[in-house]
Amino acid sequence: MRIIDCCAVVPLLEPLDSQAGLDSDSFHAGRAAHWDLIFQFGAVTGNAILTLYVGASAGTKTTAIAFRHRLSSGDFKAASADLFAASDTTDADGILTLTAATYDHRVLVIMLDSIEIAEATPWVTVEIDATASVLLLSAVAIGMQPRYQTALTAIA
């Protein structure tokens, strides 16, 4: 089975320099049971802050939420690039500092379960602040165990 046949795939951030800060596209977390948000970083100079928000509608950032995440063990093309560190959790404020020395040329996976998100605020948006001087990245969200037929239901 292919991922496109069993999961929802939502583009969050197109590949670009995000140093000016930005918000991702929003997705409705209630449309699948589990979500992995996959961020691929290129060059990172200076630190940035990643915050995960939920809201009642697309683009609304009502409440920052804590989340679990894992980081690849090696840089892009290294033998350890497909190995991931143990799961870690942000504080309740939902803030993750993207330090250049740690995230440069790595992959970050944020793991969400829909049951942990309030029904009144099902829309998830990622915010990246503008503190890094270079921040090359892209991101997609993968929804597992869709609650609706993916080919028929809008996710984003």
DAGI-V737745 format. One record per helix or strand of 3 or more residues. SS is the DSSP state (hx for helix, st for strand). FROM is the first residue (numbers start at 0). TO is the last residue. If there is no record, write none. Layout:
SS	FROM	TO
SS	FROM	TO
//
This chain:
hx	2	5
st	7	16
hx	28	30
st	31	44
st	47	54
st	67	71
st	94	97
hx	99	102
st	106	112
hx	113	115
hx	118	120
st	122	127
st	133	145
//
